[in-house]
Amino acid sequence: RFHLDALPWYHRAEVAPCLPALAAAVWDDRLLRVEYEGWKGGVRRQLSPLGLVLKGGLWYLVALAGSRPRTYRVANIRRLEVLEGRFRRPPDFDLAAFWARLAPRPD
């Protein structure tokens, strides 16, 4: 009776081959090393993954880079390495609240 079609008309889903490994790392609090192509160019970072968000058919990773949470478009991750090390998730971090502050909805 219900069907969710998250992609807009005439758009293709993004390729995100690293999504299963990211989801496992988020679940297990595993550190990541990524090569990421951002709008300012390529960067290498070690990240502590806090969660994954699906927004309009696009996947985003929310992760700590140092002590501050940032967002990364999953399709722009060029290389991913799941490290052996783990991190301590901030006990007060709320993924939905973080995303709501980042992308406020119109009233």
CYANA upper distance limits for C-alpha pairs under 8 A (distance plus 0.5 A):
  6 ALA  CA     56 GLY  CA      6.02
  6 ALA  CA     57 GLY  CA      5.50
  7 LEU  CA     11 HIS  CA      6.96
  7 LEU  CA     12 ARG  CA      7.85
  7 LEU  CA     13 ALA  CA      7.55
  7 LEU  CA     56 GLY  CA      6.48
  7 LEU  CA     57 GLY  CA      5.46
  8 PRO  CA     56 GLY  CA      7.99
  8 PRO  CA     57 GLY  CA      8.48
 13 ALA  CA     57 GLY  CA      7.15
 13 ALA  CA     58 LEU  CA      7.96
 14 GLU  CA     57 GLY  CA      8.46
 14 GLU  CA     58 LEU  CA      7.27
 14 GLU  CA     75 ALA  CA      6.88
 15 VAL  CA     75 ALA  CA      6.60
 16 ALA  CA     74 VAL  CA      6.76
 16 ALA  CA     75 ALA  CA      5.55
 18 CYS  CA     22 LEU  CA      6.66
 18 CYS  CA     74 VAL  CA      8.24
 18 CYS  CA     77 ILE  CA      8.47
 18 CYS  CA     80 LEU  CA      7.58
 19 LEU  CA     23 ALA  CA      6.59
 19 LEU  CA     74 VAL  CA      7.76
 20 PRO  CA     24 ALA  CA      6.79
 21 ALA  CA     25 ALA  CA      6.69
 21 ALA  CA     82 VAL  CA      8.04
 22 LEU  CA     26 VAL  CA      6.63
 22 LEU  CA     49 PRO  CA      8.44
 23 ALA  CA     27 TRP  CA      6.68
 23 ALA  CA     51 GLY  CA      8.43
 23 ALA  CA     52 LEU  CA      7.76
 24 ALA  CA     28 ASP  CA      6.61
 25 ALA  CA     29 ASP  CA      6.20
 25 ALA  CA     30 ARG  CA      5.33
 25 ALA  CA     31 LEU  CA      7.67
 25 ALA  CA     32 LEU  CA      8.13
 25 ALA  CA     49 PRO  CA      7.47
 25 ALA  CA     82 VAL  CA      7.36
 26 VAL  CA     30 ARG  CA      7.19
 26 VAL  CA     49 PRO  CA      5.82
 26 VAL  CA     50 LEU  CA      6.46
 26 VAL  CA     51 GLY  CA      6.34
 26 VAL  CA     52 LEU  CA      8.25
 28 ASP  CA     86 ARG  CA      8.28
 29 ASP  CA     48 SER  CA      7.74
 29 ASP  CA     49 PRO  CA      7.36
 29 ASP  CA     50 LEU  CA      8.21
 29 ASP  CA     86 ARG  CA      6.00
 29 ASP  CA     87 PHE  CA      6.31
 29 ASP  CA     88 ARG  CA      7.72
 29 ASP  CA     89 ARG  CA      7.55
 30 ARG  CA     48 SER  CA      7.44
 30 ARG  CA     49 PRO  CA      7.85
 30 ARG  CA     82 VAL  CA      7.24
 30 ARG  CA     83 LEU  CA      6.94
 30 ARG  CA     84 GLU  CA      7.32
 30 ARG  CA     85 GLY  CA      6.44
 30 ARG  CA     86 ARG  CA      4.85
 30 ARG  CA     87 PHE  CA      6.85
 31 LEU  CA     46 GLN  CA      7.54
 31 LEU  CA     47 LEU  CA      6.39
 31 LEU  CA     48 SER  CA      5.56
 31 LEU  CA     49 PRO  CA      7.45
 31 LEU  CA     82 VAL  CA      6.72
 31 LEU  CA     83 LEU  CA      5.81
 31 LEU  CA     84 GLU  CA      7.64
 31 LEU  CA     85 GLY  CA      6.16
 31 LEU  CA     86 ARG  CA      5.89
 31 LEU  CA     87 PHE  CA      6.90
 32 LEU  CA     46 GLN  CA      6.02
 32 LEU  CA     47 LEU  CA      5.55
 32 LEU  CA     48 SER  CA      6.85
 32 LEU  CA     49 PRO  CA      7.80
 32 LEU  CA     80 LEU  CA      7.51
 32 LEU  CA     81 GLU  CA      6.23
 32 LEU  CA     82 VAL  CA      5.23
 32 LEU  CA     83 LEU  CA      6.04
 33 ARG  CA     44 ARG  CA      7.74
 33 ARG  CA     45 ARG  CA      6.23
 33 ARG  CA     46 GLN  CA      4.90
 33 ARG  CA     47 LEU  CA      6.73
 33 ARG  CA     80 LEU  CA      6.48
 33 ARG  CA     81 GLU  CA      5.59
 33 ARG  CA     82 VAL  CA      7.02
 33 ARG  CA     83 LEU  CA      7.53
 34 VAL  CA     44 ARG  CA      6.13
 34 VAL  CA     45 ARG  CA      5.99
 34 VAL  CA     46 GLN  CA      6.92
 34 VAL  CA     47 LEU  CA      8.03
 34 VAL  CA     77 ILE  CA      7.18
 34 VAL  CA     78 ARG  CA      7.90
 34 VAL  CA     79 ARG  CA      6.01
 34 VAL  CA     80 LEU  CA      5.19
 34 VAL  CA     81 GLU  CA      6.84
 35 GLU  CA     42 GLY  CA      7.40
 35 GLU  CA     43 VAL  CA      6.22
 35 GLU  CA     44 ARG  CA      5.02
 35 GLU  CA     45 ARG  CA      7.19
 35 GLU  CA     77 ILE  CA      6.50
 35 GLU  CA     78 ARG  CA      5.93
 35 GLU  CA     79 ARG  CA      5.47
 35 GLU  CA     80 LEU  CA      7.18
 36 TYR  CA     42 GLY  CA      6.04
 36 TYR  CA     43 VAL  CA      5.84
 36 TYR  CA     44 ARG  CA      6.83
 36 TYR  CA     45 ARG  CA      8.43
 36 TYR  CA     76 ASN  CA      6.30
 36 TYR  CA     77 ILE  CA      5.01
 36 TYR  CA     78 ARG  CA      6.05
 36 TYR  CA     79 ARG  CA      7.65
 37 GLU  CA     41 GLY  CA      6.05
 37 GLU  CA     42 GLY  CA      4.83
 37 GLU  CA     43 VAL  CA      6.98
 37 GLU  CA     76 ASN  CA      5.83
 37 GLU  CA     77 ILE  CA      6.94
 37 GLU  CA     78 ARG  CA      7.33
 38 GLY  CA     42 GLY  CA      6.42
 38 GLY  CA     43 VAL  CA      7.83
 38 GLY  CA     76 ASN  CA      7.53
 45 ARG  CA     65 ALA  CA      7.71
 46 GLN  CA     65 ALA  CA      7.22
 47 LEU  CA     63 ALA  CA      6.40
 47 LEU  CA     64 LEU  CA      6.07
 47 LEU  CA     65 ALA  CA      5.67
 47 LEU  CA     66 GLY  CA      8.03
 48 SER  CA     63 ALA  CA      5.74
 48 SER  CA     64 LEU  CA      5.42
 48 SER  CA     65 ALA  CA      7.29
 48 SER  CA     87 PHE  CA      7.00
 49 PRO  CA     61 LEU  CA      7.57
 49 PRO  CA     62 VAL  CA      6.66
 49 PRO  CA     63 ALA  CA      4.60
 49 PRO  CA     64 LEU  CA      6.85
 50 LEU  CA     61 LEU  CA      8.19
 50 LEU  CA     62 VAL  CA      6.04
 50 LEU  CA     63 ALA  CA      5.48
 50 LEU  CA     64 LEU  CA      7.56
 50 LEU  CA     89 ARG  CA      7.66
 50 LEU  CA     95 LEU  CA      7.98
 51 GLY  CA     61 LEU  CA      6.51
 51 GLY  CA     62 VAL  CA      5.75
 51 GLY  CA     63 ALA  CA      7.41
 51 GLY  CA     95 LEU  CA      7.13
 52 LEU  CA     59 TRP  CA      7.36
 52 LEU  CA     60 TYR  CA      6.17
 52 LEU  CA     61 LEU  CA      5.21
 52 LEU  CA     62 VAL  CA      6.60
 53 VAL  CA     59 TRP  CA      6.19
 53 VAL  CA     60 TYR  CA      5.62
 53 VAL  CA     61 LEU  CA      6.99
 53 VAL  CA     62 VAL  CA      8.11
 54 LEU  CA     58 LEU  CA      6.02
 54 LEU  CA     59 TRP  CA      5.06
 54 LEU  CA     60 TYR  CA      6.87
 55 LYS  CA     59 TRP  CA      6.86
 55 LYS  CA     60 TYR  CA      8.00
 58 LEU  CA     73 ARG  CA      8.07
 58 LEU  CA     74 VAL  CA      8.43
 59 TRP  CA     73 ARG  CA      6.67
 59 TRP  CA     74 VAL  CA      6.05
 59 TRP  CA     75 ALA  CA      7.87
 60 TYR  CA     71 THR  CA      6.89
 60 TYR  CA     72 TYR  CA      5.95
 60 TYR  CA     73 ARG  CA      4.97
 60 TYR  CA     74 VAL  CA      5.76
 61 LEU  CA     71 THR  CA      6.10
 61 LEU  CA     72 TYR  CA      5.53
 61 LEU  CA     73 ARG  CA      6.78
 61 LEU  CA     74 VAL  CA      6.63
 62 VAL  CA     69 PRO  CA      6.98
 62 VAL  CA     70 ARG  CA      6.17
 62 VAL  CA     71 THR  CA      5.09
 62 VAL  CA     72 TYR  CA      6.95
 63 ALA  CA     69 PRO  CA      5.80
 63 ALA  CA     70 ARG  CA      6.08
 63 ALA  CA     71 THR  CA      6.98
 63 ALA  CA     72 TYR  CA      8.34
 64 LEU  CA     68 ARG  CA      5.78
 64 LEU  CA     69 PRO  CA      4.76
 64 LEU  CA     70 ARG  CA      6.65
 65 ALA  CA     69 PRO  CA      6.76
 65 ALA  CA     70 ARG  CA      7.21
 72 TYR  CA     76 ASN  CA      7.99
 72 TYR  CA     77 ILE  CA      8.32
 73 ARG  CA     77 ILE  CA      7.67
 89 ARG  CA     93 PHE  CA      8.22
 93 PHE  CA     98 PHE  CA      8.30
 94 ASP  CA     98 PHE  CA      6.61
 95 LEU  CA     99 TRP  CA      6.65
 96 ALA  CA    100 ALA  CA      6.62
 97 ALA  CA    101 ARG  CA      6.81
 98 PHE  CA    102 LEU  CA      6.78
 99 TRP  CA    103 ALA  CA      6.46
100 ALA  CA    104 PRO  CA      5.78
100 ALA  CA    105 ARG  CA      7.96
